[in-house]
């Protein structure tokens, strides 16, 4: 378990054991470890900011479009259909 030092208000430090984060599985295939790619398809607005799908994807399931834009298979198909219109 990794640990880190946390500064205390009185000037001292505390050693805190941190749990290792478990790798997340791809939301599409569920077999591969997701590489923290999230679906960037806009699904609405929340608090004045665009809300995206944010499905966690592995590199094999993500459809890469423009630089820094990735889509899950469902939203990649929707984007493709919209571009053909």
GUBA-146289 format. One record per residue: residue number from 0; x, y, z of N, C-alpha, C in turn. Coordinates in nm, 3 decimals. Layout:
REM GUBA-146289
+-----+---------+---------+---------+---------+---------+---------+---------+---------+---------+
! pos !     npx !     npy !     npz !    capx !    capy !    capz !     cpx !     cpy !     cpz !
+-----+---------+---------+---------+---------+---------+---------+---------+---------+---------+
! NUM !       X !       Y !       Z !       X !       Y !       Z !       X !       Y !       Z !
...
+-----+---------+---------+---------+---------+---------+---------+---------+---------+---------+
This chain:
REM GUBA-146289
+-----+---------+---------+---------+---------+---------+---------+---------+---------+---------+
! pos !     npx !     npy !     npz !    capx !    capy !    capz !     cpx !     cpy !     cpz !
+-----+---------+---------+---------+---------+---------+---------+---------+---------+---------+
!   0 !   0.083 !  -0.117 !   0.000 !   0.000 !   0.000 !   0.000 !   0.088 !   0.124 !   0.000 !
!   1 !   0.066 !   0.218 !  -0.093 !   0.145 !   0.340 !  -0.090 !   0.102 !   0.428 !   0.026 !
!   2 !   0.194 !   0.508 !   0.073 !   0.160 !   0.602 !   0.179 !   0.215 !   0.738 !   0.143 !
!   3 !   0.160 !   0.840 !   0.206 !   0.209 !   0.974 !   0.181 !   0.208 !   1.053 !   0.310 !
!   4 !   0.284 !   1.161 !   0.313 !   0.289 !   1.249 !   0.429 !   0.189 !   1.361 !   0.412 !
!   5 !   0.111 !   1.386 !   0.517 !   0.011 !   1.491 !   0.514 !   0.049 !   1.593 !   0.621 !
!   6 !   0.061 !   1.722 !   0.583 !   0.096 !   1.823 !   0.683 !  -0.019 !   1.847 !   0.781 !
!   7 !   0.013 !   1.861 !   0.908 !  -0.085 !   1.887 !   1.012 !  -0.083 !   2.035 !   1.049 !
!   8 !  -0.195 !   2.089 !   1.102 !  -0.200 !   2.232 !   1.135 !  -0.092 !   2.276 !   1.234 !
!   9 !  -0.050 !   2.193 !   1.326 !   0.050 !   2.231 !   1.426 !   0.193 !   2.229 !   1.374 !
!  10 !   0.214 !   2.195 !   1.249 !   0.347 !   2.193 !   1.191 !   0.405 !   2.054 !   1.175 !
!  11 !   0.341 !   1.953 !   1.229 !   0.389 !   1.816 !   1.214 !   0.337 !   1.751 !   1.088 !
!  12 !   0.369 !   1.624 !   1.073 !   0.324 !   1.546 !   0.958 !   0.264 !   1.415 !   1.005 !
!  13 !   0.170 !   1.364 !   0.928 !   0.111 !   1.233 !   0.955 !   0.136 !   1.145 !   0.834 !
!  14 !   0.168 !   1.018 !   0.855 !   0.183 !   0.921 !   0.746 !   0.048 !   0.853 !   0.726 !
!  15 !  -0.003 !   0.859 !   0.606 !  -0.136 !   0.804 !   0.575 !  -0.120 !   0.695 !   0.470 !
!  16 !  -0.171 !   0.576 !   0.499 !  -0.171 !   0.466 !   0.401 !  -0.286 !   0.486 !   0.304 !
!  17 !  -0.255 !   0.480 !   0.177 !  -0.355 !   0.500 !   0.073 !  -0.378 !   0.367 !   0.002 !
!  18 !  -0.502 !   0.338 !  -0.028 !  -0.534 !   0.216 !  -0.101 !  -0.500 !   0.235 !  -0.249 !
!  19 !  -0.456 !   0.130 !  -0.314 !  -0.431 !   0.135 !  -0.458 !  -0.565 !   0.139 !  -0.530 !
!  20 !  -0.583 !   0.232 !  -0.624 !  -0.709 !   0.234 !  -0.697 !  -0.719 !   0.112 !  -0.789 !
!  21 !  -0.834 !   0.051 !  -0.791 !  -0.855 !  -0.063 !  -0.880 !  -0.874 !  -0.013 !  -1.022 !
!  22 !  -0.815 !  -0.082 !  -1.118 !  -0.837 !  -0.040 !  -1.257 !  -0.983 !  -0.061 !  -1.295 !
!  23 !  -1.035 !   0.032 !  -1.372 !  -1.175 !   0.024 !  -1.413 !  -1.186 !  -0.054 !  -1.543 !
!  24 !  -1.292 !  -0.132 !  -1.555 !  -1.316 !  -0.210 !  -1.677 !  -1.387 !  -0.122 !  -1.779 !
!  25 !  -1.366 !  -0.152 !  -1.904 !  -1.431 !  -0.081 !  -2.013 !  -1.583 !  -0.098 !  -2.000 !
!  26 !  -1.659 !   0.010 !  -2.020 !  -1.805 !   0.002 !  -2.007 !  -1.870 !  -0.068 !  -2.126 !
!  27 !  -1.794 !  -0.095 !  -2.232 !  -1.851 !  -0.161 !  -2.349 !  -1.820 !  -0.311 !  -2.346 !
!  28 !  -1.692 !  -0.347 !  -2.344 !  -1.655 !  -0.489 !  -2.353 !  -1.640 !  -0.555 !  -2.215 !
!  29 !  -1.620 !  -0.479 !  -2.112 !  -1.606 !  -0.527 !  -1.973 !  -1.489 !  -0.622 !  -1.952 !
!  30 !  -1.408 !  -0.647 !  -2.055 !  -1.298 !  -0.740 !  -2.039 !  -1.165 !  -0.670 !  -2.020 !
!  31 !  -1.143 !  -0.566 !  -2.093 !  -1.014 !  -0.499 !  -2.091 !  -1.014 !  -0.386 !  -1.988 !
!  32 !  -0.899 !  -0.356 !  -1.939 !  -0.887 !  -0.245 !  -1.847 !  -0.898 !  -0.117 !  -1.926 !
!  33 !  -0.985 !  -0.030 !  -1.883 !  -1.003 !   0.097 !  -1.952 !  -0.881 !   0.185 !  -1.930 !
!  34 !  -0.842 !   0.257 !  -2.033 !  -0.727 !   0.345 !  -2.020 !  -0.771 !   0.488 !  -1.987 !
!  35 !  -0.883 !   0.500 !  -1.921 !  -0.939 !   0.627 !  -1.875 !  -0.976 !   0.720 !  -1.990 !
!  36 !  -1.011 !   0.663 !  -2.104 !  -1.068 !   0.741 !  -2.213 !  -1.216 !   0.752 !  -2.185 !
!  37 !  -1.271 !   0.871 !  -2.194 !  -1.413 !   0.893 !  -2.170 !  -1.481 !   0.936 !  -2.299 !
!  38 !  -1.608 !   0.896 !  -2.314 !  -1.687 !   0.936 !  -2.431 !  -1.715 !   1.086 !  -2.423 !
!  39 !  -1.689 !   1.158 !  -2.531 !  -1.704 !   1.303 !  -2.534 !  -1.833 !   1.350 !  -2.600 !
!  40 !  -1.928 !   1.260 !  -2.622 !  -2.054 !   1.298 !  -2.687 !  -2.136 !   1.387 !  -2.594 !
!  41 !  -2.180 !   1.501 !  -2.645 !  -2.258 !   1.594 !  -2.563 !  -2.402 !   1.544 !  -2.552 !
!  42 !  -2.449 !   1.527 !  -2.426 !  -2.585 !   1.475 !  -2.404 !  -2.677 !   1.578 !  -2.341 !
!  43 !  -2.628 !   1.697 !  -2.315 !  -2.712 !   1.800 !  -2.257 !  -2.631 !   1.907 !  -2.188 !
!  44 !  -2.700 !   1.986 !  -2.105 !  -2.637 !   2.094 !  -2.030 !  -2.675 !   2.080 !  -1.884 !
!  45 !  -2.575 !   2.091 !  -1.795 !  -2.599 !   2.087 !  -1.651 !  -2.526 !   2.204 !  -1.588 !
!  46 !  -2.597 !   2.286 !  -1.515 !  -2.540 !   2.404 !  -1.449 !  -2.471 !   2.496 !  -1.548 !
!  47 !  -2.525 !   2.508 !  -1.666 !  -2.469 !   2.596 !  -1.767 !  -2.348 !   2.541 !  -1.840 !
!  48 !  -2.307 !   2.420 !  -1.808 !  -2.191 !   2.359 !  -1.872 !  -2.236 !   2.238 !  -1.953 !
!  49 !  -2.170 !   2.212 !  -2.067 !  -2.208 !   2.094 !  -2.146 !  -2.182 !   1.965 !  -2.068 !
!  50 !  -2.276 !   1.874 !  -2.072 !  -2.264 !   1.743 !  -2.007 !  -2.233 !   1.641 !  -2.115 !
!  51 !  -2.132 !   1.556 !  -2.089 !  -2.095 !   1.453 !  -2.186 !  -2.129 !   1.315 !  -2.132 !
!  52 !  -2.128 !   1.216 !  -2.221 !  -2.161 !   1.078 !  -2.186 !  -2.067 !   1.023 !  -2.078 !
!  53 !  -1.937 !   1.043 !  -2.093 !  -1.834 !   1.001 !  -1.997 !  -1.829 !   0.850 !  -1.972 !
!  54 !  -1.870 !   0.769 !  -2.070 !  -1.853 !   0.624 !  -2.056 !  -1.704 !   0.592 !  -2.058 !
!  55 !  -1.658 !   0.507 !  -1.966 !  -1.517 !   0.470 !  -1.958 !  -1.488 !   0.365 !  -2.066 !
!  56 !  -1.383 !   0.390 !  -2.147 !  -1.357 !   0.305 !  -2.263 !  -1.213 !   0.257 !  -2.267 !
!  57 !  -1.194 !   0.137 !  -2.324 !  -1.058 !   0.091 !  -2.354 !  -1.022 !   0.143 !  -2.493 !
!  58 !  -0.899 !   0.132 !  -2.531 !  -0.854 !   0.181 !  -2.660 !  -0.919 !   0.110 !  -2.777 !
!  59 !  -0.955 !  -0.018 !  -2.760 !  -1.015 !  -0.095 !  -2.869 !  -1.161 !  -0.056 !  -2.893 !
!  60 !  -1.232 !  -0.016 !  -2.789 !  -1.375 !   0.016 !  -2.802 !  -1.400 !   0.163 !  -2.834 !
!  61 !  -1.304 !   0.249 !  -2.809 !  -1.321 !   0.393 !  -2.835 !  -1.306 !   0.421 !  -2.984 !
!  62 !  -1.392 !   0.507 !  -3.035 !  -1.380 !   0.555 !  -3.173 !  -1.318 !   0.693 !  -3.164 !
!  63 !  -1.200 !   0.708 !  -3.224 !  -1.127 !   0.833 !  -3.216 !  -1.163 !   0.921 !  -3.335 !
!  64 !  -1.204 !   1.040 !  -3.305 !  -1.233 !   1.140 !  -3.409 !  -1.127 !   1.249 !  -3.396 !
!  65 !  -1.164 !   1.372 !  -3.418 !  -1.072 !   1.485 !  -3.409 !  -0.976 !   1.467 !  -3.291 !
!  66 !  -0.871 !   1.545 !  -3.286 !  -0.779 !   1.533 !  -3.172 !  -0.854 !   1.550 !  -3.039 !
!  67 !  -0.826 !   1.463 !  -2.947 !  -0.884 !   1.466 !  -2.812 !  -1.035 !   1.447 !  -2.810 !
!  68 !  -1.092 !   1.379 !  -2.909 !  -1.235 !   1.350 !  -2.909 !  -1.253 !   1.200 !  -2.931 !
!  69 !  -1.317 !   1.135 !  -2.836 !  -1.342 !   0.991 !  -2.842 !  -1.490 !   0.966 !  -2.817 !
!  70 !  -1.545 !   0.862 !  -2.881 !  -1.685 !   0.827 !  -2.864 !  -1.700 !   0.679 !  -2.834 !
!  71 !  -1.803 !   0.644 !  -2.756 !  -1.839 !   0.504 !  -2.736 !  -1.907 !   0.457 !  -2.865 !
!  72 !  -1.922 !   0.327 !  -2.888 !  -1.980 !   0.279 !  -3.014 !  -2.120 !   0.334 !  -3.043 !
!  73 !  -2.203 !   0.349 !  -2.941 !  -2.338 !   0.402 !  -2.961 !  -2.333 !   0.546 !  -3.012 !
!  74 !  -2.254 !   0.629 !  -2.949 !  -2.248 !   0.769 !  -2.988 !  -2.164 !   0.791 !  -3.114 !
!  75 !  -2.072 !   0.700 !  -3.143 !  -1.998 !   0.708 !  -3.270 !  -2.094 !   0.686 !  -3.386 !
!  76 !  -2.185 !   0.590 !  -3.371 !  -2.286 !   0.564 !  -3.475 !  -2.379 !   0.683 !  -3.490 !
!  77 !  -2.419 !   0.744 !  -3.379 !  -2.508 !   0.861 !  -3.384 !  -2.438 !   0.978 !  -3.452 !
!  78 !  -2.311 !   0.997 !  -3.423 !  -2.233 !   1.104 !  -3.485 !  -2.217 !   1.079 !  -3.634 !
!  79 !  -2.190 !   0.955 !  -3.672 !  -2.175 !   0.918 !  -3.813 !  -2.305 !   0.943 !  -3.889 !
!  80 !  -2.418 !   0.905 !  -3.829 !  -2.548 !   0.925 !  -3.894 !  -2.577 !   1.073 !  -3.909 !
!  81 !  -2.540 !   1.154 !  -3.810 !  -2.565 !   1.297 !  -3.815 !  -2.476 !   1.361 !  -3.923 !
!  82 !  -2.355 !   1.313 !  -3.941 !  -2.266 !   1.369 !  -4.042 !  -2.312 !   1.337 !  -4.183 !
!  83 !  -2.385 !   1.225 !  -4.201 !  -2.433 !   1.186 !  -4.334 !  -2.554 !   1.266 !  -4.377 !
!  84 !  -2.622 !   1.330 !  -4.284 !  -2.743 !   1.409 !  -4.320 !  -2.710 !   1.533 !  -4.394 !
+-----+---------+---------+---------+---------+---------+---------+---------+---------+---------+
